[in-house]
Amino acid sequence: LVKLAAVRNGENFPFTVIVDDPLGNCWIEGLNASDPDQDPRLVAEFYDRTPEQDEYFGISMMKTENYAES
């Protein structure tokens, strides 16, 4: 928390924030007001969830085929 407070106070630059969101619910926007999708400082990496993550979030137990039949 000390390092985070230093960043907040403008004392520790540059810094990197890594957001790992296996459900894809995060929204990160660039600071370029004219085109926020073209911020070269932002890197998005898309990946498939692991079977363990699917199990943890209950995704592996979801019925997606013939849904109306249950």
mmCIF file of the N, C-alpha and C atoms, coordinates in Angstrom:
data_MODEL
# 
_entry.id   MODEL 
# 
loop_
_atom_site.group_PDB 
_atom_site.id 
_atom_site.type_symbol 
_atom_site.label_atom_id 
_atom_site.label_alt_id 
_atom_site.label_comp_id 
_atom_site.label_asym_id 
_atom_site.label_entity_id 
_atom_site.label_seq_id 
_atom_site.pdbx_PDB_ins_code 
_atom_site.Cartn_x 
_atom_site.Cartn_y 
_atom_site.Cartn_z 
_atom_site.occupancy 
_atom_site.B_iso_or_equiv 
_atom_site.pdbx_formal_charge 
_atom_site.auth_seq_id 
_atom_site.auth_comp_id 
_atom_site.auth_asym_id 
_atom_site.auth_atom_id 
_atom_site.pdbx_PDB_model_num 
ATOM 1   N N  . LEU A 1 1  ? 0.801   -1.195  0.000   1.00 0.00 ? 1  LEU A N  1 
ATOM 2   C CA . LEU A 1 1  ? 0.000   0.000   0.000   1.00 0.00 ? 1  LEU A CA 1 
ATOM 3   C C  . LEU A 1 1  ? 0.846   1.263   0.000   1.00 0.00 ? 1  LEU A C  1 
ATOM 4   N N  . VAL A 1 2  ? 2.034   1.173   0.519   1.00 0.00 ? 2  VAL A N  1 
ATOM 5   C CA . VAL A 1 2  ? 2.916   2.340   0.552   1.00 0.00 ? 2  VAL A CA 1 
ATOM 6   C C  . VAL A 1 2  ? 3.271   2.759   -0.879  1.00 0.00 ? 2  VAL A C  1 
ATOM 7   N N  . LYS A 1 3  ? 3.576   1.785   -1.738  1.00 0.00 ? 3  LYS A N  1 
ATOM 8   C CA . LYS A 1 3  ? 3.922   2.099   -3.124  1.00 0.00 ? 3  LYS A CA 1 
ATOM 9   C C  . LYS A 1 3  ? 2.722   2.684   -3.858  1.00 0.00 ? 3  LYS A C  1 
ATOM 10  N N  . LEU A 1 4  ? 1.535   2.155   -3.590  1.00 0.00 ? 4  LEU A N  1 
ATOM 11  C CA . LEU A 1 4  ? 0.328   2.669   -4.222  1.00 0.00 ? 4  LEU A CA 1 
ATOM 12  C C  . LEU A 1 4  ? 0.054   4.106   -3.785  1.00 0.00 ? 4  LEU A C  1 
ATOM 13  N N  . ALA A 1 5  ? 0.259   4.388   -2.531  1.00 0.00 ? 5  ALA A N  1 
ATOM 14  C CA . ALA A 1 5  ? 0.086   5.755   -2.033  1.00 0.00 ? 5  ALA A CA 1 
ATOM 15  C C  . ALA A 1 5  ? 1.086   6.698   -2.693  1.00 0.00 ? 5  ALA A C  1 
ATOM 16  N N  . ALA A 1 6  ? 2.314   6.231   -2.929  1.00 0.00 ? 6  ALA A N  1 
ATOM 17  C CA . ALA A 1 6  ? 3.312   7.056   -3.589  1.00 0.00 ? 6  ALA A CA 1 
ATOM 18  C C  . ALA A 1 6  ? 2.897   7.376   -5.028  1.00 0.00 ? 6  ALA A C  1 
ATOM 19  N N  . VAL A 1 7  ? 2.323   6.420   -5.716  1.00 0.00 ? 7  VAL A N  1 
ATOM 20  C CA . VAL A 1 7  ? 1.831   6.660   -7.079  1.00 0.00 ? 7  VAL A CA 1 
ATOM 21  C C  . VAL A 1 7  ? 0.702   7.687   -7.030  1.00 0.00 ? 7  VAL A C  1 
ATOM 22  N N  . ARG A 1 8  ? -0.222  7.497   -6.101  1.00 0.00 ? 8  ARG A N  1 
ATOM 23  C CA . ARG A 1 8  ? -1.348  8.427   -5.961  1.00 0.00 ? 8  ARG A CA 1 
ATOM 24  C C  . ARG A 1 8  ? -0.859  9.852   -5.708  1.00 0.00 ? 8  ARG A C  1 
ATOM 25  N N  . ASN A 1 9  ? 0.216   9.981   -4.948  1.00 0.00 ? 9  ASN A N  1 
ATOM 26  C CA . ASN A 1 9  ? 0.751   11.295  -4.611  1.00 0.00 ? 9  ASN A CA 1 
ATOM 27  C C  . ASN A 1 9  ? 1.698   11.837  -5.671  1.00 0.00 ? 9  ASN A C  1 
ATOM 28  N N  . GLY A 1 10 ? 1.865   11.109  -6.773  1.00 0.00 ? 10 GLY A N  1 
ATOM 29  C CA . GLY A 1 10 ? 2.725   11.567  -7.856  1.00 0.00 ? 10 GLY A CA 1 
ATOM 30  C C  . GLY A 1 10 ? 4.200   11.413  -7.575  1.00 0.00 ? 10 GLY A C  1 
ATOM 31  N N  . GLU A 1 11 ? 4.559   10.495  -6.708  1.00 0.00 ? 11 GLU A N  1 
ATOM 32  C CA . GLU A 1 11 ? 5.952   10.329  -6.297  1.00 0.00 ? 11 GLU A CA 1 
ATOM 33  C C  . GLU A 1 11 ? 6.640   9.138   -6.945  1.00 0.00 ? 11 GLU A C  1 
ATOM 34  N N  . ASN A 1 12 ? 5.933   8.319   -7.670  1.00 0.00 ? 12 ASN A N  1 
ATOM 35  C CA . ASN A 1 12 ? 6.528   7.084   -8.192  1.00 0.00 ? 12 ASN A CA 1 
ATOM 36  C C  . ASN A 1 12 ? 6.089   6.869   -9.635  1.00 0.00 ? 12 ASN A C  1 
ATOM 37  N N  . PHE A 1 13 ? 6.802   7.473   -10.576 1.00 0.00 ? 13 PHE A N  1 
ATOM 38  C CA . PHE A 1 13 ? 6.461   7.333   -11.995 1.00 0.00 ? 13 PHE A CA 1 
ATOM 39  C C  . PHE A 1 13 ? 7.675   6.862   -12.761 1.00 0.00 ? 13 PHE A C  1 
ATOM 40  N N  . PRO A 1 14 ? 7.547   6.168   -13.845 1.00 0.00 ? 14 PRO A N  1 
ATOM 41  C CA . PRO A 1 14 ? 6.306   5.581   -14.360 1.00 0.00 ? 14 PRO A CA 1 
ATOM 42  C C  . PRO A 1 14 ? 5.919   4.352   -13.545 1.00 0.00 ? 14 PRO A C  1 
ATOM 43  N N  . PHE A 1 15 ? 4.708   3.884   -13.750 1.00 0.00 ? 15 PHE A N  1 
ATOM 44  C CA . PHE A 1 15 ? 4.235   2.683   -13.079 1.00 0.00 ? 15 PHE A CA 1 
ATOM 45  C C  . PHE A 1 15 ? 3.373   1.882   -14.048 1.00 0.00 ? 15 PHE A C  1 
ATOM 46  N N  . THR A 1 16 ? 3.171   0.625   -13.724 1.00 0.00 ? 16 THR A N  1 
ATOM 47  C CA . THR A 1 16 ? 2.375   -0.275  -14.555 1.00 0.00 ? 16 THR A CA 1 
ATOM 48  C C  . THR A 1 16 ? 1.250   -0.857  -13.712 1.00 0.00 ? 16 THR A C  1 
ATOM 49  N N  . VAL A 1 17 ? 0.046   -0.867  -14.274 1.00 0.00 ? 17 VAL A N  1 
ATOM 50  C CA . VAL A 1 17 ? -1.097  -1.493  -13.626 1.00 0.00 ? 17 VAL A CA 1 
ATOM 51  C C  . VAL A 1 17 ? -1.501  -2.674  -14.490 1.00 0.00 ? 17 VAL A C  1 
ATOM 52  N N  . ILE A 1 18 ? -1.593  -3.843  -13.884 1.00 0.00 ? 18 ILE A N  1 
ATOM 53  C CA . ILE A 1 18 ? -2.018  -5.047  -14.599 1.00 0.00 ? 18 ILE A CA 1 
ATOM 54  C C  . ILE A 1 18 ? -3.374  -5.456  -14.044 1.00 0.00 ? 18 ILE A C  1 
ATOM 55  N N  . VAL A 1 19 ? -4.353  -5.523  -14.931 1.00 0.00 ? 19 VAL A N  1 
ATOM 56  C CA . VAL A 1 19 ? -5.703  -5.935  -14.553 1.00 0.00 ? 19 VAL A CA 1 
ATOM 57  C C  . VAL A 1 19 ? -5.951  -7.299  -15.184 1.00 0.00 ? 19 VAL A C  1 
ATOM 58  N N  . ASP A 1 20 ? -6.113  -8.307  -14.348 1.00 0.00 ? 20 ASP A N  1 
ATOM 59  C CA . ASP A 1 20 ? -6.413  -9.659  -14.837 1.00 0.00 ? 20 ASP A CA 1 
ATOM 60  C C  . ASP A 1 20 ? -7.889  -9.908  -14.566 1.00 0.00 ? 20 ASP A C  1 
ATOM 61  N N  . ASP A 1 21 ? -8.687  -9.935  -15.618 1.00 0.00 ? 21 ASP A N  1 
ATOM 62  C CA . ASP A 1 21 ? -10.135 -10.041 -15.486 1.00 0.00 ? 21 ASP A CA 1 
ATOM 63  C C  . ASP A 1 21 ? -10.641 -11.217 -16.307 1.00 0.00 ? 21 ASP A C  1 
ATOM 64  N N  . PRO A 1 22 ? -10.677 -12.425 -15.726 1.00 0.00 ? 22 PRO A N  1 
ATOM 65  C CA . PRO A 1 22 ? -11.065 -13.602 -16.498 1.00 0.00 ? 22 PRO A CA 1 
ATOM 66  C C  . PRO A 1 22 ? -12.514 -13.582 -16.985 1.00 0.00 ? 22 PRO A C  1 
ATOM 67  N N  . LEU A 1 23 ? -13.357 -12.730 -16.406 1.00 0.00 ? 23 LEU A N  1 
ATOM 68  C CA . LEU A 1 23 ? -14.746 -12.645 -16.873 1.00 0.00 ? 23 LEU A CA 1 
ATOM 69  C C  . LEU A 1 23 ? -14.954 -11.512 -17.876 1.00 0.00 ? 23 LEU A C  1 
ATOM 70  N N  . GLY A 1 24 ? -13.948 -10.672 -18.057 1.00 0.00 ? 24 GLY A N  1 
ATOM 71  C CA . GLY A 1 24 ? -14.049 -9.603  -19.044 1.00 0.00 ? 24 GLY A CA 1 
ATOM 72  C C  . GLY A 1 24 ? -15.001 -8.488  -18.654 1.00 0.00 ? 24 GLY A C  1 
ATOM 73  N N  . ASN A 1 25 ? -15.072 -8.147  -17.370 1.00 0.00 ? 25 ASN A N  1 
ATOM 74  C CA . ASN A 1 25 ? -15.988 -7.113  -16.904 1.00 0.00 ? 25 ASN A CA 1 
ATOM 75  C C  . ASN A 1 25 ? -15.330 -5.749  -16.721 1.00 0.00 ? 25 ASN A C  1 
ATOM 76  N N  . CYS A 1 26 ? -14.039 -5.631  -16.942 1.00 0.00 ? 26 CYS A N  1 
ATOM 77  C CA . CYS A 1 26 ? -13.339 -4.367  -16.725 1.00 0.00 ? 26 CYS A CA 1 
ATOM 78  C C  . CYS A 1 26 ? -13.448 -3.461  -17.947 1.00 0.00 ? 26 CYS A C  1 
ATOM 79  N N  . TRP A 1 27 ? -13.420 -2.169  -17.680 1.00 0.00 ? 27 TRP A N  1 
ATOM 80  C CA . TRP A 1 27 ? -13.392 -1.183  -18.755 1.00 0.00 ? 27 TRP A CA 1 
ATOM 81  C C  . TRP A 1 27 ? -12.247 -0.240  -18.456 1.00 0.00 ? 27 TRP A C  1 
ATOM 82  N N  . ILE A 1 28 ? -11.235 -0.268  -19.300 1.00 0.00 ? 28 ILE A N  1 
ATOM 83  C CA . ILE A 1 28 ? -10.082 0.621   -19.167 1.00 0.00 ? 28 ILE A CA 1 
ATOM 84  C C  . ILE A 1 28 ? -10.058 1.498   -20.407 1.00 0.00 ? 28 ILE A C  1 
ATOM 85  N N  . GLU A 1 29 ? -9.918  2.798   -20.209 1.00 0.00 ? 29 GLU A N  1 
ATOM 86  C CA . GLU A 1 29 ? -9.947  3.722   -21.337 1.00 0.00 ? 29 GLU A CA 1 
ATOM 87  C C  . GLU A 1 29 ? -8.678  4.548   -21.351 1.00 0.00 ? 29 GLU A C  1 
ATOM 88  N N  . GLY A 1 30 ? -8.187  4.815   -22.549 1.00 0.00 ? 30 GLY A N  1 
ATOM 89  C CA . GLY A 1 30 ? -6.984  5.620   -22.698 1.00 0.00 ? 30 GLY A CA 1 
ATOM 90  C C  . GLY A 1 30 ? -7.235  7.077   -22.362 1.00 0.00 ? 30 GLY A C  1 
ATOM 91  N N  . LEU A 1 31 ? -6.163  7.822   -22.186 1.00 0.00 ? 31 LEU A N  1 
ATOM 92  C CA . LEU A 1 31 ? -6.264  9.233   -21.831 1.00 0.00 ? 31 LEU A CA 1 
ATOM 93  C C  . LEU A 1 31 ? -6.345  10.151  -23.038 1.00 0.00 ? 31 LEU A C  1 
ATOM 94  N N  . ASN A 1 32 ? -6.179  9.606   -24.237 1.00 0.00 ? 32 ASN A N  1 
ATOM 95  C CA . ASN A 1 32 ? -6.255  10.403  -25.452 1.00 0.00 ? 32 ASN A CA 1 
ATOM 96  C C  . ASN A 1 32 ? -7.728  10.723  -25.714 1.00 0.00 ? 32 ASN A C  1 
ATOM 97  N N  . ALA A 1 33 ? -8.143  11.943  -25.393 1.00 0.00 ? 33 ALA A N  1 
ATOM 98  C CA . ALA A 1 33 ? -9.562  12.300  -25.467 1.00 0.00 ? 33 ALA A CA 1 
ATOM 99  C C  . ALA A 1 33 ? -10.109 12.217  -26.889 1.00 0.00 ? 33 ALA A C  1 
ATOM 100 N N  . SER A 1 34 ? -9.288  12.486  -27.901 1.00 0.00 ? 34 SER A N  1 
ATOM 101 C CA . SER A 1 34 ? -9.793  12.467  -29.275 1.00 0.00 ? 34 SER A CA 1 
ATOM 102 C C  . SER A 1 34 ? -10.005 11.048  -29.783 1.00 0.00 ? 34 SER A C  1 
ATOM 103 N N  . ASP A 1 35 ? -9.224  10.075  -29.278 1.00 0.00 ? 35 ASP A N  1 
ATOM 104 C CA . ASP A 1 35 ? -9.389  8.679   -29.689 1.00 0.00 ? 35 ASP A CA 1 
ATOM 105 C C  . ASP A 1 35 ? -8.848  7.768   -28.587 1.00 0.00 ? 35 ASP A C  1 
ATOM 106 N N  . PRO A 1 36 ? -9.666  7.482   -27.558 1.00 0.00 ? 36 PRO A N  1 
ATOM 107 C CA . PRO A 1 36 ? -9.171  6.699   -26.414 1.00 0.00 ? 36 PRO A CA 1 
ATOM 108 C C  . PRO A 1 36 ? -8.755  5.273   -26.759 1.00 0.00 ? 36 PRO A C  1 
ATOM 109 N N  . ASP A 1 37 ? -9.208  4.743   -27.901 1.00 0.00 ? 37 ASP A N  1 
ATOM 110 C CA . ASP A 1 37 ? -8.816  3.386   -28.289 1.00 0.00 ? 37 ASP A CA 1 
ATOM 111 C C  . ASP A 1 37 ? -7.407  3.325   -28.866 1.00 0.00 ? 37 ASP A C  1 
ATOM 112 N N  . GLN A 1 38 ? -6.793  4.451   -29.129 1.00 0.00 ? 38 GLN A N  1 
ATOM 113 C CA . GLN A 1 38 ? -5.479  4.470   -29.759 1.00 0.00 ? 38 GLN A CA 1 
ATOM 114 C C  . GLN A 1 38 ? -4.376  4.948   -28.816 1.00 0.00 ? 38 GLN A C  1 
ATOM 115 N N  . ASP A 1 39 ? -4.500  4.675   -27.554 1.00 0.00 ? 39 ASP A N  1 
ATOM 116 C CA . ASP A 1 39 ? -3.471  5.054   -26.589 1.00 0.00 ? 39 ASP A CA 1 
ATOM 117 C C  . ASP A 1 39 ? -2.356  4.014   -26.625 1.00 0.00 ? 39 ASP A C  1 
ATOM 118 N N  . PRO A 1 40 ? -1.150  4.384   -27.074 1.00 0.00 ? 40 PRO A N  1 
ATOM 119 C CA . PRO A 1 40 ? -0.063  3.404   -27.195 1.00 0.00 ? 40 PRO A CA 1 
ATOM 120 C C  . PRO A 1 40 ? 0.429   2.870   -25.852 1.00 0.00 ? 40 PRO A C  1 
ATOM 121 N N  . ARG A 1 41 ? 0.024   3.501   -24.763 1.00 0.00 ? 41 ARG A N  1 
ATOM 122 C CA . ARG A 1 41 ? 0.454   3.034   -23.443 1.00 0.00 ? 41 ARG A CA 1 
ATOM 123 C C  . ARG A 1 41 ? -0.408  1.898   -22.918 1.00 0.00 ? 41 ARG A C  1 
ATOM 124 N N  . LEU A 1 42 ? -1.547  1.649   -23.573 1.00 0.00 ? 42 LEU A N  1 
ATOM 125 C CA . LEU A 1 42 ? -2.430  0.574   -23.134 1.00 0.00 ? 42 LEU A CA 1 
ATOM 126 C C  . LEU A 1 42 ? -2.203  -0.666  -23.975 1.00 0.00 ? 42 LEU A C  1 
ATOM 127 N N  . VAL A 1 43 ? -2.127  -1.788  -23.319 1.00 0.00 ? 43 VAL A N  1 
ATOM 128 C CA . VAL A 1 43 ? -1.968  -3.069  -24.007 1.00 0.00 ? 43 VAL A CA 1 
ATOM 129 C C  . VAL A 1 43 ? -3.063  -4.003  -23.513 1.00 0.00 ? 43 VAL A C  1 
ATOM 130 N N  . ALA A 1 44 ? -3.840  -4.531  -24.431 1.00 0.00 ? 44 ALA A N  1 
ATOM 131 C CA . ALA A 1 44 ? -4.876  -5.499  -24.074 1.00 0.00 ? 44 ALA A CA 1 
ATOM 132 C C  . ALA A 1 44 ? -4.447  -6.867  -24.571 1.00 0.00 ? 44 ALA A C  1 
ATOM 133 N N  . GLU A 1 45 ? -4.483  -7.830  -23.683 1.00 0.00 ? 45 GLU A N  1 
ATOM 134 C CA . GLU A 1 45 ? -4.159  -9.205  -24.044 1.00 0.00 ? 45 GLU A CA 1 
ATOM 135 C C  . GLU A 1 45 ? -5.377  -10.066 -23.736 1.00 0.00 ? 45 GLU A C  1 
ATOM 136 N N  . PHE A 1 46 ? -5.900  -10.711 -24.748 1.00 0.00 ? 46 PHE A N  1 
ATOM 137 C CA . PHE A 1 46 ? -7.068  -11.566 -24.583 1.00 0.00 ? 46 PHE A CA 1 
ATOM 138 C C  . PHE A 1 46 ? -6.601  -13.013 -24.469 1.00 0.00 ? 46 PHE A C  1 
ATOM 139 N N  . TYR A 1 47 ? -7.247  -13.773 -23.616 1.00 0.00 ? 47 TYR A N  1 
ATOM 140 C CA . TYR A 1 47 ? -6.850  -15.160 -23.393 1.00 0.00 ? 47 TYR A CA 1 
ATOM 141 C C  . TYR A 1 47 ? -8.074  -15.977 -23.024 1.00 0.00 ? 47 TYR A C  1 
ATOM 142 N N  . ASP A 1 48 ? -7.962  -17.266 -23.184 1.00 0.00 ? 48 ASP A N  1 
ATOM 143 C CA . ASP A 1 48 ? -9.024  -18.181 -22.765 1.00 0.00 ? 48 ASP A CA 1 
ATOM 144 C C  . ASP A 1 48 ? -8.855  -18.489 -21.286 1.00 0.00 ? 48 ASP A C  1 
ATOM 145 N N  . ARG A 1 49 ? -9.979  -18.565 -20.588 1.00 0.00 ? 49 ARG A N  1 
ATOM 146 C CA . ARG A 1 49 ? -9.920  -18.943 -19.174 1.00 0.00 ? 49 ARG A CA 1 
ATOM 147 C C  . ARG A 1 49 ? -9.415  -20.375 -19.043 1.00 0.00 ? 49 ARG A C  1 
ATOM 148 N N  . THR A 1 50 ? -8.798  -20.647 -17.914 1.00 0.00 ? 50 THR A N  1 
ATOM 149 C CA . THR A 1 50 ? -8.364  -22.012 -17.615 1.00 0.00 ? 50 THR A CA 1 
ATOM 150 C C  . THR A 1 50 ? -9.576  -22.816 -17.147 1.00 0.00 ? 50 THR A C  1 
ATOM 151 N N  . PRO A 1 51 ? -9.509  -24.139 -17.235 1.00 0.00 ? 51 PRO A N  1 
ATOM 152 C CA . PRO A 1 51 ? -10.600 -24.959 -16.699 1.00 0.00 ? 51 PRO A CA 1 
ATOM 153 C C  . PRO A 1 51 ? -10.861 -24.684 -15.212 1.00 0.00 ? 51 PRO A C  1 
ATOM 154 N N  . GLU A 1 52 ? -9.815  -24.376 -14.467 1.00 0.00 ? 52 GLU A N  1 
ATOM 155 C CA . GLU A 1 52 ? -9.973  -24.058 -13.049 1.00 0.00 ? 52 GLU A CA 1 
ATOM 156 C C  . GLU A 1 52 ? -10.775 -22.766 -12.855 1.00 0.00 ? 52 GLU A C  1 
ATOM 157 N N  . GLN A 1 53 ? -10.518 -21.769 -13.708 1.00 0.00 ? 53 GLN A N  1 
ATOM 158 C CA . GLN A 1 53 ? -11.285 -20.525 -13.629 1.00 0.00 ? 53 GLN A CA 1 
ATOM 159 C C  . GLN A 1 53 ? -12.746 -20.772 -13.996 1.00 0.00 ? 53 GLN A C  1 
ATOM 160 N N  . ASP A 1 54 ? -12.990 -21.565 -15.044 1.00 0.00 ? 54 ASP A N  1 
ATOM 161 C CA . ASP A 1 54 ? -14.359 -21.898 -15.429 1.00 0.00 ? 54 ASP A CA 1 
ATOM 162 C C  . ASP A 1 54 ? -15.086 -22.599 -14.281 1.00 0.00 ? 54 ASP A C  1 
ATOM 163 N N  . GLU A 1 55 ? -14.404 -23.470 -13.592 1.00 0.00 ? 55 GLU A N  1 
ATOM 164 C CA . GLU A 1 55 ? -14.995 -24.167 -12.454 1.00 0.00 ? 55 GLU A CA 1 
ATOM 165 C C  . GLU A 1 55 ? -15.288 -23.193 -11.318 1.00 0.00 ? 55 GLU A C  1 
ATOM 166 N N  . TYR A 1 56 ? -14.332 -22.334 -11.017 1.00 0.00 ? 56 TYR A N  1 
ATOM 167 C CA . TYR A 1 56 ? -14.468 -21.370 -9.922  1.00 0.00 ? 56 TYR A CA 1 
ATOM 168 C C  . TYR A 1 56 ? -15.664 -20.448 -10.139 1.00 0.00 ? 56 TYR A C  1 
ATOM 169 N N  . PHE A 1 57 ? -15.850 -19.979 -11.365 1.00 0.00 ? 57 PHE A N  1 
ATOM 170 C CA . PHE A 1 57 ? -16.927 -19.038 -11.674 1.00 0.00 ? 57 PHE A CA 1 
ATOM 171 C C  . PHE A 1 57 ? -18.246 -19.726 -12.029 1.00 0.00 ? 57 PHE A C  1 
ATOM 172 N N  . GLY A 1 58 ? -18.271 -21.053 -12.007 1.00 0.00 ? 58 GLY A N  1 
ATOM 173 C CA . GLY A 1 58 ? -19.493 -21.787 -12.295 1.00 0.00 ? 58 GLY A CA 1 
ATOM 174 C C  . GLY A 1 58 ? -19.815 -21.900 -13.768 1.00 0.00 ? 58 GLY A C  1 
ATOM 175 N N  . ILE A 1 59 ? -18.889 -21.540 -14.617 1.00 0.00 ? 59 ILE A N  1 
ATOM 176 C CA . ILE A 1 59 ? -19.122 -21.548 -16.063 1.00 0.00 ? 59 ILE A CA 1 
ATOM 177 C C  . ILE A 1 59 ? -19.173 -22.978 -16.590 1.00 0.00 ? 59 ILE A C  1 
ATOM 178 N N  . SER A 1 60 ? -18.372 -23.849 -16.016 1.00 0.00 ? 60 SER A N  1 
ATOM 179 C CA . SER A 1 60 ? -18.340 -25.230 -16.498 1.00 0.00 ? 60 SER A CA 1 
ATOM 180 C C  . SER A 1 60 ? -19.638 -25.971 -16.178 1.00 0.00 ? 60 SER A C  1 
ATOM 181 N N  . MET A 1 61 ? -20.426 -25.446 -15.244 1.00 0.00 ? 61 MET A N  1 
ATOM 182 C CA . MET A 1 61 ? -21.679 -26.100 -14.867 1.00 0.00 ? 61 MET A CA 1 
ATOM 183 C C  . MET A 1 61 ? -22.891 -25.506 -15.586 1.00 0.00 ? 61 MET A C  1 
ATOM 184 N N  . MET A 1 62 ? -22.676 -24.458 -16.391 1.00 0.00 ? 62 MET A N  1 
ATOM 185 C CA . MET A 1 62 ? -23.792 -23.805 -17.076 1.00 0.00 ? 62 MET A CA 1 
ATOM 186 C C  . MET A 1 62 ? -24.311 -24.670 -18.210 1.00 0.00 ? 62 MET A C  1 
ATOM 187 N N  . LYS A 1 63 ? -25.624 -24.767 -18.315 1.00 0.00 ? 63 LYS A N  1 
ATOM 188 C CA . LYS A 1 63 ? -26.243 -25.490 -19.417 1.00 0.00 ? 63 LYS A CA 1 
ATOM 189 C C  . LYS A 1 63 ? -26.467 -24.479 -20.541 1.00 0.00 ? 63 LYS A C  1 
ATOM 190 N N  . THR A 1 64 ? -25.788 -24.687 -21.669 1.00 0.00 ? 64 THR A N  1 
ATOM 191 C CA . THR A 1 64 ? -25.904 -23.742 -22.781 1.00 0.00 ? 64 THR A CA 1 
ATOM 192 C C  . THR A 1 64 ? -26.606 -24.357 -23.996 1.00 0.00 ? 64 THR A C  1 
ATOM 193 N N  . GLU A 1 65 ? -26.731 -25.660 -24.042 1.00 0.00 ? 65 GLU A N  1 
ATOM 194 C CA . GLU A 1 65 ? -27.426 -26.318 -25.156 1.00 0.00 ? 65 GLU A CA 1 
ATOM 195 C C  . GLU A 1 65 ? -28.752 -26.843 -24.652 1.00 0.00 ? 65 GLU A C  1 
ATOM 196 N N  . ASN A 1 66 ? -29.785 -26.729 -25.485 1.00 0.00 ? 66 ASN A N  1 
ATOM 197 C CA . ASN A 1 66 ? -31.137 -27.193 -25.136 1.00 0.00 ? 66 ASN A CA 1 
ATOM 198 C C  . ASN A 1 66 ? -31.576 -26.601 -23.798 1.00 0.00 ? 66 ASN A C  1 
ATOM 199 N N  . TYR A 1 67 ? -31.289 -25.333 -23.614 1.00 0.00 ? 67 TYR A N  1 
ATOM 200 C CA . TYR A 1 67 ? -31.555 -24.646 -22.359 1.00 0.00 ? 67 TYR A CA 1 
ATOM 201 C C  . TYR A 1 67 ? -33.020 -24.722 -21.943 1.00 0.00 ? 67 TYR A C  1 
ATOM 202 N N  . ALA A 1 68 ? -33.925 -24.615 -22.893 1.00 0.00 ? 68 ALA A N  1 
ATOM 203 C CA . ALA A 1 68 ? -35.357 -24.595 -22.584 1.00 0.00 ? 68 ALA A CA 1 
ATOM 204 C C  . ALA A 1 68 ? -35.877 -25.961 -22.131 1.00 0.00 ? 68 ALA A C  1 
ATOM 205 N N  . GLU A 1 69 ? -35.125 -27.011 -22.355 1.00 0.00 ? 69 GLU A N  1 
ATOM 206 C CA . GLU A 1 69 ? -35.585 -28.350 -22.021 1.00 0.00 ? 69 GLU A CA 1 
ATOM 207 C C  . GLU A 1 69 ? -35.430 -28.703 -20.550 1.00 0.00 ? 69 GLU A C  1 
ATOM 208 N N  . SER A 1 70 ? -34.718 -27.905 -19.796 1.00 0.00 ? 70 SER A N  1 
ATOM 209 C CA . SER A 1 70 ? -34.505 -28.262 -18.385 1.00 0.00 ? 70 SER A CA 1 
ATOM 210 C C  . SER A 1 70 ? -35.476 -27.584 -17.523 1.00 0.00 ? 70 SER A C  1 
# 
